[in-house]
Amino acid sequence: MILFGCLAVTWWWVSQQSKAWAVSHARRECDREGAQLLDQTVEQIRLSMSRDKSGQWRFWREYRFEYSLDGVNRYEGRLVMLGYRLLRSVLETSDPVIH
């Protein structure tokens, strides 16, 4: 039971660290494009395992976030991370997200 508890806490901590890195990457990408990161958060939408360049197994995560170019319309962006490293970011500007 103690081992399970330690694994659960470790999983939670690593997930929170990854999310913090993703928010940082999203904020940097928005700043680079002159956009505003909305809600100051990201949402993990995919999780899998993949090898990095050195052959080490890492968690591959995809996150979505919303941003605004004009302060009115919301657009969706996506980040793909391998471990804590950003692999790809996409800021879509075609159609605003409608809630």
C-alpha positions in Angstrom: 0.0 0.0 0.0 2.9 2.4 0.8 4.5 1.6 -2.5 1.2 2.4 -4.4 0.9 5.7 -2.4 4.5 6.7 -3.3 3.9 5.9 -7.0 0.7 7.9 -7.0 2.3 10.9 -5.4 5.3 10.7 -7.8 2.9 10.5 -10.8 1.0 13.5 -9.6 4.1 15.5 -9.0 5.6 14.7 -12.4 2.3 15.6 -14.1 2.1 18.9 -12.3 5.7 19.8 -13.3 4.9 18.9 -16.9 1.8 21.1 -16.8 3.9 24.0 -15.4 6.4 23.6 -18.2 3.5 23.5 -20.7 2.0 26.7 -19.3 5.4 28.3 -19.6 5.8 27.2 -23.2 2.3 28.3 -24.1 2.9 31.7 -22.5 6.2 32.1 -24.5 4.5 31.1 -27.7 1.7 33.6 -27.2 4.1 36.4 -26.3 6.1 35.6 -29.5 2.9 36.0 -31.6 1.6 39.0 -29.7 -1.3 37.0 -28.3 -2.7 36.7 -24.7 -2.9 33.3 -23.0 -6.4 33.0 -21.7 -7.2 31.4 -18.3 -3.4 31.0 -17.7 -3.6 27.2 -18.0 -3.4 24.3 -20.4 -5.4 21.1 -20.7 -3.7 17.7 -21.4 -5.5 15.9 -24.2 -3.2 13.0 -25.0 -0.6 11.0 -23.2 1.7 8.2 -24.5 5.3 7.0 -24.3 8.0 7.7 -26.8 11.8 7.7 -27.1 13.8 10.9 -27.2 16.9 11.4 -29.3 19.1 9.6 -26.9 16.8 6.5 -26.8 15.4 7.2 -23.3 11.7 6.6 -22.8 9.8 9.8 -22.0 6.1 10.8 -21.7 4.8 12.3 -24.8 2.0 14.8 -23.9 -0.3 17.0 -26.1 -1.9 20.0 -24.5 -4.5 22.5 -25.7 -4.9 26.0 -24.6 -6.9 29.1 -25.6 -5.6 32.5 -26.5 -6.8 35.8 -27.9 -5.3 38.1 -30.5 -7.8 41.0 -30.0 -9.1 40.5 -26.4 -12.5 39.4 -27.7 -12.2 36.2 -29.7 -10.8 32.9 -28.3 -8.6 30.7 -30.4 -7.1 27.3 -29.7 -3.5 26.5 -29.6 -1.7 23.1 -29.1 1.6 22.0 -27.7 3.4 18.7 -28.1 6.0 17.9 -25.4 8.4 15.0 -25.0 9.3 15.0 -21.3 9.7 18.7 -20.5 10.9 19.6 -24.0 8.6 21.4 -26.5 8.5 19.5 -29.8 5.8 21.5 -31.6 3.4 24.3 -31.1 0.5 25.4 -33.2 -1.6 28.6 -32.9 -4.7 28.4 -35.0 -6.1 31.7 -36.2 -8.8 30.6 -38.6 -12.0 30.4 -36.6 -12.5 31.5 -33.0 -13.6 29.0 -30.4 -17.3 29.4 -29.6 -18.4 28.6 -26.0 
